[in-house]
Amino acid sequence: MLIQKLLAAFLFTGTVLSPVQAQQASLPVYKTDYTVPAAYAVQLPENDRLTGYLGMRYDYNLNNRLLKIDEKGILEGFQSRPGKQRWVGEHVGKYLETAANTWMITRNAALKTQMDRIFNELIKTQLPDGYLGTYLPDSYWTSWDVWVHKYDLLGLLAYYRVTGDHRALDAAVKVGNLLVKNFGDAAGQKDIIKAGSHVGMAATSVIDPMADLYMWTGDQRYLDFCRYIIKSYEHEGGPSIVKTLLREKQVDKVANGKAYEMMSNLVGIAKLYRLTGEDQYLKAVQYAVDDITAKRLFITGSTSDHEHFKPDYVLQADTAAHMGEGCVTTTWIQLNMQLFAISGDLKYYNEIEKAVYNHLLGAENPETGCVSYYTPLIGVKPYRCHITCCLSSVPRGIALIPYLNYGKLNSRPTVLMYEAADIRDQIQTAGGQTLPLTMQIRSEFPAAGKAAIQVQLPSAARFALQLRVPVWATKFKATVGGKTYTGNANELIRIDRNWSRENTIAVSFEIPVSVLPGGQSYPNFIAVKRGPQVLSVDQSLNPSFDITKLTFQMPSVLQLTNAAAKLPAQWIGKQAYIAQLKTAANKTQPVVLVPYAEASQTGGDASVWIPASK
C-alpha cells in the first residue's frame, strides 16, 4: 500500500517524496469524516517549523517540560493500582497527545524514544476487558475513572495518528467498547451522570474522544454513545448543558458552572455537530463562547475564578481568586479552534491569538518548564513542577501552536500569524494541478511589525494565497510583484496572481499601543496592550518604586520606548518597554513593562493592572 501511495504521488507531482512525506503517506486516515465541511482545516501541512518568538517558546516546552516529564509519576497509578490521586491517570494521556503533536513537528529522536517507551508501558497495564484506569475493582466507574479513560483515548488516538501503530488503536477500541458496554439506558447499564464529578460533567466529557474514535473506526456504536451522552445531560441530577445554553445563553447558569469540565463537553458537542449537522449542538456551543467572550474573559484570554464561571463581569485577577486555571486556558483554545474550523469566522481566531500570546505562554516558565496552576494578573505567578492537571494541560496548548499560525482557510493557503516560520505544503493551482509550496517567513514579530514571506514553487502557477489582517493591526500592507495590497483590521487579503518560482511578499503593519480600562472589577485601574500582547509591570525590573503604592493619571495616549537593554542577562525574551506615566502628584515616573507571558519568570511580583485615576 505504501509503495502504491509513493508511486501515485510521484506520477502526480513528478517529484520524489521526502522521508517526511513518505512517513506521512503511510499514516492512517479516518474511516469516516465530518459531514459538515470544514472552513479551516485543523491539520498540519507537510512542515510548519516556527523559528521566532513562538518557536522559542515551543522549543522550551519540548526541552524543559516534555523531555523532563516524570515518567514514573504518570505511569505508577496504572502499574500499581490504585493511583495516589483520584485523577492521576489523566497525565499519561495528556502527555501522549502533547508528545505526538510535538514530535510531528520536531522529529526529535529523544522525544520519540520517550514517547514510545511511555506508550509501551501504558498498554501493558490494560486489562483483558479493556479497563485502563487507576482504580481497584470495587471503585471502578466512580469519581474520576471515566475522566481518566477519556484522556487514555485522547493519548492513544494521538499516538496512533502520528505513528500508525495499530496497538494504539486496538487499545483505544477496547476502552471504547468497555464504555459502551457499561454505560447506557439499557437494563444492567450504569448512568454515566453518576460516574463522575461536577454534576456528571467530568464523565460526560468523554464525548470528545468518543467522537474521534468513531471517526477512526467508523463504528456506529461510538456515535450512538455520543448521542447517549447528550441524552444523559437530562437525566436526574444531570447538567442539562445543551438545553440550558439554548434557553439561557449563559455558561454560569449551566450545572455548577465548572469551567474546565463544561468546556471539555462543549468541544465534544462541537465535534458531534460536525458529524451530524444538527444545529442545536452548534447553537449551544456558540452561545457559550459568545457569553464567555463578552462577560467572563480576562484580557489575557482565559477565564474561571476558583475553576468556575462567575456572574457577569466579575473578573478578580489576583492570586486569591485562583483565576485562569491552565486547563481552562487550553480547553478555551481548543473550543475556539472547533468553531473556527466550522465557520472560518475570524472572531474565534482572535480569541485563540489572545490566549496564546498571553495566558497560555504566561502559565509556563520558559526557563524551568514549571507551570502555574492558576496564573494571576496581579501577584507572583506560582510556578510549580510537581504533577498537576495544569502541568499536563498547558503543554498540550503550546503543542497546538503549529496548527494555528498557518493553514487552509476555505481551501486557500492562509498566513494567520506573522511569526518566523518554515512551512511546506501542497496547493491546488487554478489549473487544477497539485504543487508543493514552500514559504519561509522571516520576521521579528511580535517585537516589530514587518515580515518577508518568501514563496517558492517548482514552476510558475496561478493560485490564491490569503493573509490575515490582525484585529489589532493598523496600516497593513503587503507588496509582491510590484503590486501593493492593503487591508483593514480583522479581514483577509486575497492575493490571486500568477506566481513565479521565486516570490517575496513584503508585509508591514503598525502595532498599536492601547490603554484598557479595568472594568467592573478594577474601575480605578488600567492595563496596557501592544498588539496582541498584554503588558505587565514586573517589580523586579522596577526596583525604585512599588507599583501598589502609586496612583497614576489616566493617559489619553500612551507611547512606549524600547527598553530591552534593561532586561537581565538570564531573562528569557527580548521585549521590554518604558512608559512615561504621570503620578497623581504630577511627577513623571518611568515604568518598565514586559509582556505578561514573560512577567514573573524570575519570581518577581507582577501586575497587569496599574492604579490610575481620571
N, C-alpha and C positions, 0 to 999 in steps of 0.2 A: 504493500500500500504506500509506504514512504517513497519507494522508487517511482511509483506512478505519479505521486504528487510532485516530486522533483522534476520528472520528465515533463509533466504538464506545465509546470512553471517555466521551464527552460523554453519549451516550444512557444509559450505565450509571450514571454518577455524578451527572449533572445539572450538571456543572461544566466550565468550560473549562480545559484543561491549561495549566500554566505553560510558559515556554520550556524549562525544565529537564526537565519531564515530557515535553514533545514530543520533545526530543532523545533521552531515554531510550526513548521508544516506538519510535523509529526504529533503535535499536541492534540488532545481530544477536543471535540466540538459538542455543543448541545444537541441532544436528541430532539428537543422541541424548543422553539424560540418564543419571544414575546409576540402577542398578536397585535399589540399597539406599536406601530413603527416608532423607532427612537429618533428624536430630533438630534440628540447628541449621543454619539457612540462612546460609552464609558469603557474604553478598551485601549490598551497600549498600542502605539504604532510599532514598527519593527525595532526602533530605538528611540528613546527620549531621555537623554542624559543631561540633567541640569548641572550647569557648571558655575553658576554665580552664587548669589546670596542663598536662595532656596536649596541649591545644590550643596552648599556648605553645610546647611542645617540637616539636609538629608544624609550626608555622609557622617556627620556627628551622630545621628540617630543609629546608623549602622554600626559604627565603630565603638561608640560609648554606651549604647543601650543594648542592641540586639546581640552583638558578639560577646557581651558581658552578662548575658542572661543567666539567672540562677537555674541551671538545668535540674538540679536535684530538687529545688523548691517547687518547680512547676510540675514535676513528674511524681514526686513521692506520694501524693494523695491517691494516685492510681495504683502505684506499685505496692503500697502498704495501706490498704483501706482500713478505717476511714481517714479522710483528709483532715488536716489540722484546722482548716477553715471550712465553713459550710459551702463556700463558693470557690474553693481553691482550684477546682477543676477547670475553671474558665480560662486560666492563664495559658495553658499549653495550646488551646485552640486559637487564642488571640495571637500568641507568638507565631504559630504556623502560618496564619493568614498574613501577618506583617512580614515575616521572613520570605514567604513566597512572592509577595508583591515586590519586595526589595531585591530579591535575587533575580527576578526577571529583568530588572534594570541594570544591576551592577555585575552580575555573573561572578560575584565574589566567591572564591573557592572555599574559604573558611566558613562562610555563611552556609554554603551548600552542604558541606560536611556536617556542620552543626545541625542544620535543619533535617537532614536525612537521619542523623542519629536520634534526635528527639522524636521524629515521626516513628521510627522503628521501635523505640522503647514504648511509645504510647500504644501502638496497635497490639503489642504483646500483652497488654493488660485487658484487652477486650474479652469479655466472657462469651461463651458459645452462643448465648441467646442474643448477643449484640450489646449488652449493657457495657457502657463506657463512662461510668460515673465514679464518684469518690466516696460513696456511701456503702454501708453494710445492708444486707437484705431487709432487715427489719425497718430500715429507714428509706428504702427506695421510694422515689417519686414524692418525697417531702421536701420542704424548704427550697433549696436551690438546685435540686437534682436535674430537673428538666432544663433549667438555665445552663447548667454545665454541658449537657448534651447538645444544646444549641451551639455552644462555642466549639464543641467537638466537630460538629457538622461544618461550621464555617472554616475551621482549620483544615480538616480533611479534604474538603472540596477545593480549597485554595491550593493545597499541596498537589492534588490530582490535576488541577488546571495547569500548573506550571511544569509538572514532571511527567504526566501521563501514566503514573504508577497506578495500576488498577487495584492494588491492595488498598489504596486510599479510598477509592470509590466503593469498593466492596465493604470496607469498614463503615463508611457513611450509610450505605444501603442497609446494613444490619442495624444501625442506630435508627434510621427512618422506619424500618419495619417494626422495631420494638416499640417505638412511639405510637405507630398506627395500631398495633395490637393492644396496647394498654389503655389508650385514651380514645374516647368517643361516646356516643349516646346509646350504643347497643348494650344489651344485658351483659353484666360482668365487667364492663369497661369503667375506667375511672374518669372523673370530671377533672379536666385539666385546670380549671379555675382553682380547685382545691389543692393543686400540686405546686403552688409557687407563691411567693411573697407579693406584697403590694397589689392587693385586690386581684391576684392571679396574673398580673401583667408580666412578671418575671418569666413564668412558664409559657404564657401565650406568645412571648416574643420569639419563640422557636418558629413562628410563621415565616420569618425571614429566610433562614437556611432551608426550610422545607420547600419553599418556592424554588430555591436554587436546585434542590435535589430533584424536584420534578423536571426541571429543565435539563439536567444532566442525564436523566434516565428515561424520561417520557412516561413514567409510571403514574397512571391516573390517580392511584391511591394517595399520592403525596399532595396533589392538587386538591383532592377531596378533603384531605386533612387540614389544609389551609382554610377551606370553607367551613370546616367544623370549628376551627378556632374563631372565625368571625361569628359563628352562631353561639359559641360559648361565651362571648362577651356579654350576652344577655341572660346567661344562667343566673340563678340566685346567687347574690354576692359577687357577680361579675363586674368588670369595669365599664361595660357599655361604651366602648371607645368610639365606634363609628356613629352610633345613633346620637350620642351626646354631642359630638362635634358637629353633626349635621343640624342639630337643634340649637345648641348654644354658641357654637363657633368660638369657643374659648377652651384652652387646654386646662386652665385651673379649675374648670368645672368637671373634668373627667376623673373618675375614680378618686384616688387620694392625691392626684397631681404629681406623682413621682416622675421626674423628667426623663431620666435615662431609660427606664423600662417602657414608659409610654412611647417615646420616640423610637425605641427599638421595634415596637409593634408597628409604628407608622411606616418605618422602612419596609417591613414585610407587606403591609397593606398597599403601599405604592407598587410593590412588585406584583401583588395579586391583581391590581388594576391593569398593569401592563400585560399580564397573562390572560385576563378575561375581558377587558374593555368595559367593565361595569362602572359607570360614572360615580356611583355613590362612594366608592373607595377613593377615587381621585379627589372628589369634593371634600371629603373628611380630612384628607391629608393637607390639601390646600388651605382649608380653614385653619388648621392647626399651625401651619407655617406662617400664614399671614398674621395670626394672633400673636405668635411668639415674636415675630419681627417688629410688629407695631408696639407691643406693650411689655414684653418680658425679655428683651435682648439688651445685654450690655454693649457699650460702644465698641468693645473689643471682640464682639462676635460670639459670645457664649451666653448661656442662660443658667438658671437654677440658683436657689438660695436654700441651704441645707438640703440640697438634692431635689427640691420640689419647685414647682411653679408657684409663684406668689401672686397676689392680687395685682391689678393693673398698675403699671409704672412703679412698683416697689422694687428698687434695684440697689439695695445696700451692697457696698463694694469693698468693705474691709474684711480683715481676716475672721472676725467674729461671725460674719454672715455665712461662712463656708460656701462662698459663691463660686460659680463657674467650675463645677465638677469636670475633671478631664474626660471622663466617659461621656458626659453630656456634650462637650465640645466636639468630640469625634463623631458622635452619632448625629449631631446637628449638621455637620458637613455631609455625612452620608445621606441624610434625608434631603438636603438641598440638591445633592448630586442626582438623586432619583427624579426630583421634579424638573431639574434642568435637562436631564436625559429625555424625559417625557415631552417637555414643551419647548425647549430651547430658549425659554424666556430668560433674559439676562438678569432679571431681578433675583433669581435664585443663584446665579453665578456670583453676583455681587456679595451675597451673604457668605458664600464659600471663600471668596478672596479675603473678606474682612476677617473671618475666623482664622484662616491660615496664617495671615501676616501678623496677627495679634495674639489671640488667646491660645491657639494651638501651639505655636512656637514658644510662646511665653510660659507654657506649662512644663517644658523640658529644659533643664540646664544643659547647654551645649558642651560645657567643659566636662561634666561628670556623667551625663546621661540620666541623672536623677530627675524625678518628676514630682510636681506638686499636685496633690490630690485635689485640693481647691486652690485656685490661683487668683488671689485678690488683686484689686486695682489700687488698694491702699494697704501698705504694710510690706513686710518681708515675705517673699514667696517661700513657702515651707517645703523646699525640695527634700525628697527622701528617696532612698534606693531600695528599701525593703519592699517585698511584693504586696501590691495593692491592685485593685481593679484598674485604677487610673495609670499606674506604672505600666500596665499592659495595653491600655486603650490609647493613650496619647501617641505612642509609636505607631499604632495602626493608622492614626490620622496622618502622621507625617509620611508614612509609606504610600499614601494615596496621592501625594502631590504630583507625580509624573502623569497621573490620569487627568490632570486639571489644567496644565499650562498650555496644552495643545491637543487638538482632536478634530474629528469630523463633525461639524455642525451643519445640519441639513445637507449632508453628503459632501460638504466642501471642506478642504483643509483650512483650519482656523487657528490663528495665534491668539491666545486668550490672555497670557501674561508676557510681559516683556523682560523676562529673565533670560540670562545667558543660558544657552542650551544647544546640544547637538541632537538633531532629530532626523530620523529616516522613516519614510512612509511610502505607501503606494497611492497614486492618484489616477483618476479617470480623466482623460483628456476630452475635449469637445468632440473629437472624432471617435470616441469610444475605446481608445487604446488605454491599457494599463501601463503606467510608467513608474519607476522608482523616483522618489523625490527626496532630496537631501536639503535640510535647512540648518545653517549654522547661525545662531543668534548671538551676536556679541553685544553685550550691554553691561552697564554699571548700575542698572536699576536694582533696588529702589533708591539708591543714592542720587542718581541722575536720570533725567527723562529723555535719554537718547538710546537708540538701538540700531544696529545694522544687521539686516536679515539677508544672508546670502542664500539664494535659491538656486539649486543645481539640479539639472536634468540630464539624462543621457542623450537627448536630442530635443530640438525645438518643439514646442507644443503649446496649444491653447487650453487654458483651464482657468477657473476662478479660484482665487485664494482670498480668504477673509481675515481681516484684522479687527479685533475688538477695541473700541474706544472705551477705556475705563470710565466708570461712572463718576470718578473724581477728577478726571483729566481735563485740561483746557489747552486750546491752541494745538490740537492734534493734527499732524500731517504726516503723510507717507509719500515718498518720492521714489519712482522707479522708471527707468527708461525715458527720462526727461519729462514725465508727467507727475503732477502732484495731486494727491487725493487728500481731502480734508473731511473731518467728521466731527459730529457733536458727541458730547458725553453720553455713554450708555447706548451706543449703537454699533452696528457692524459696518465696516468699509469693505466693499467687494471690489477686488482688483481682478477684472476679467480681461485678459490680454494674451497676446502671443508672446510666450516666454522663450527666451533663447536658452542655450545650455547653461550660461552663467549670468546670474542677475543679482543685483543688490538693491534691497529696499531700505532707504534711509528713513527711519521713524524718529520723530521728535514730538515732545509734548511737555507742557509745564506741569509741575507737581505743586498744586496749591497748598497753602497752609490755611487751615480753618480753625476757628475757636468754637468749641462745642459747649453748650450750656449744660449745667448739672441736672436739670430736670427736677422732678418732684422729690427725688431722694437727696439731691445735692443742689439746692436752689441758689446757694451763695458760692458756687464753685464753677470753674471752667476746666476744660481739657483742651489739649492741642493735638491736632491731627495733621499729618503731612502725607498727602496722597492716601494710600490705604492704611498707613501706619499711625496708630495712636502713640503719642509720645508720653514719656514718664519722667518725673524728677527723681533720680536715684540719689539719695542723701550722701552716699559715699563719693559722689562726683561733685557735690555741693557742700563741702565741709564748713564753709564760712557762715552759714545760716541754717536755721531749722525751718523747713517749709511749713510746718504746722503752726509756727509762731508768727507768721506774717500774713497780712491780707493785702492783696494787690488790687489795683484799679482794673476795671474791666476794659480790656483793649478793644478798640473798634477794628483795628488792623494789626496784624502781628507779623513781623518779619523775623526770619531765622538766619543766623550766620553759621557757617561750618565751624565746628569745634572738635573735629576728630582728633586733633593733636592733644586734646586734654584727656583722652582715654588712656588708662593704664596699660602697660605692656601686656598683661595677661588677659585683657578684655577681649572677648570674642565678639566681633562685629566692628564695623568701621564707621558707623554713623553716630554723630553727636552734634547738637546744635545749641547755640546760645540764643535765648530770648531776652531782650531787654524789657523787663517789666517794671512798672511804676508801683511803688508801695503806697499804702494809704497815706503815708507821711510825705508823699510826692518825691521820694528818693528812687533813683534808678537802681534796680537790683538785677545783675546778670544771672540768669538761671540756665544751667546746663540741662538739656533734655536729651534723652536717648529713646529709641524705640521700646515700647512696652515689652516686646518679645525678648529684649535683651536686659531689661532692668532687673536689678536684684540678683544678678548672676554671681556676684561676689559676696552676697549676704547683706547687701545694703537695704535699708528701709526705703521703699519707693512709693510714689504716689502719682497716679494719673490725674486725680482731681486736685486742682490748685485753688486755694481760697481767693475769692475775688468779689468785689462789690462794685456797684454802679457809681 
